[in-house]
């Protein structure tokens, strides 16, 4: 683009190319004119021709001047259009710039609001977090205090349990209190396993001996005695023995003590015709029971020979559950007669119901026949009433049918 003052000329404009072409033509004509003038002296005819050509050239120059004027006008028009376009472009750019500035300002305002809102939310969350942390810390401190209180109570219970253990040692150190301890444990186990009417505590037998517990089993095997024994001294000697020889001696003492209890139970609580042909020795210690079966099996076999069975709290519960099944079966057999009697009475009642149902069926059938006869008589009486109403006396036929039997007397007799 070529700038001439306020006029801008672009090389790709066709009018510029036209003006350049006209200028070239003008130069060519001028060169031709000069050549013609040079030849004027040579030929007069050439002068005449040259004059014609000059005239044509003058016309052409006039046309060229007009074209140049039009070209100038067109160039000015193009310049004005370009100026107007530039002004419109500048206005458009200014307007868009203003819109962009407004959008940027709006977005900055929105971002500022969002930032303020986010900061407020962050402050709220921080506040909630701090509040939750404070509450959680308070709760944890409260739980810690409760746990410390629980530990204090547990410590108190441990101290109390230590006192109870010392008391238990005092109890077990005395034979009479140790026997009472075994009886109490036996009573608790029997009470949980059997119904209250199936056993007797501290039962006195015909020989004057008092058993800790007498189970009322049916014959056979019959009532069976459970007696609690606790050979604690011999077992403590065994636990305190630190050499093999001392352990052998303590084992012999433990076996001897248990054999004494087996013999005493066999002599006192096995009575022919009154009790079962066996009895049960209750050891209130699983440790003593395990020691007997592990290291003194001969003593257990001696108990079998004497028909005295040794049980611990665990095996005693299992044995009592077996006895409970036996008692249940015996009671069911006792109720068999009553059940048969009830079945006979039920059968007789069913027969009576069948007989009375048959009589009721007969009465209902007779009542149905009576109702049918009544309906027939009512129909006949209705027809006669219609004839009387129409004064049709001649058509009335004599009543030749016998009266309707109601059989009430027979039904009353059957009732």
Buried (B, 14 or more C-beta within 10 A) or exposed (E): EEEEEEEBBEEEBEBBEBBEEBEEEBEEBEEEBEEBEEEBEEEEEBBEBBEEBBEEBEEBBEEBEEBBEEBEEBBEEBBEEBEEEEEEEEEEEEEEEEEEEEEEEEEEEEEEEEEEEEEEEEEEEEEEEEEEEEEEEEEEEEEEEEEEEEEEEEEEEEEEEEEEEEEEEEBBEEEEEBBEBBBEBBBEBBBEBBEEEBBBBEBEBEEEBEBBBBBBBBEEBBBBBBBBBBBBBBBBBBEEBEEEEEBEBBBEBBBEBBBEBBBBBBEBBBBEEEBBEBBBBBBBBEEBBEBBEEBBEEBBEBBEEBBBBBBBBEBBBEBBEEBBEBBEEBEEEEEEEEEEEEEEEEEEEEEEEEEEEEEEEEEEEBEEEBEEBEEEEEEEEEEEEEBEEEEEEEEEEEEEEEEEEEBEEEBEEEE
